[in-house]
């Protein structure tokens, strides 16, 4: 996978919408967030706090695939944050997800598009 995609090319990555609770790890703190979309190169999350661009975070979530909950541990950096009422929509670009995580996310996106 090419993780150096720019601009509109990032938006072309196939993704799936979802509404899934996850744990965000940032600066040794854990926060509950909602993942609202996922692709092999990024995530959209709803965060209770504003995050600055380039902030490094880790996300732990489980995806239901073939009637099985599959845990994923992902890491990335913030590419944008938009205020939405009292929370924030945050775009995360994944930093070198493992082949295993890419395969699981690709299967999930394929089944849920």
Secondary structure, DSSP 8 states (H G I E B T S, - for coil): --TT--THHHHTS-EEEEEEEEEEEETTEEEEEEEEEEESSEEEEEESS---TT-EEEEEEEEEETTEEEEEEEEEEEEEEEEETTEEEEEEEESS--HHHHHHHHHHHHHH-
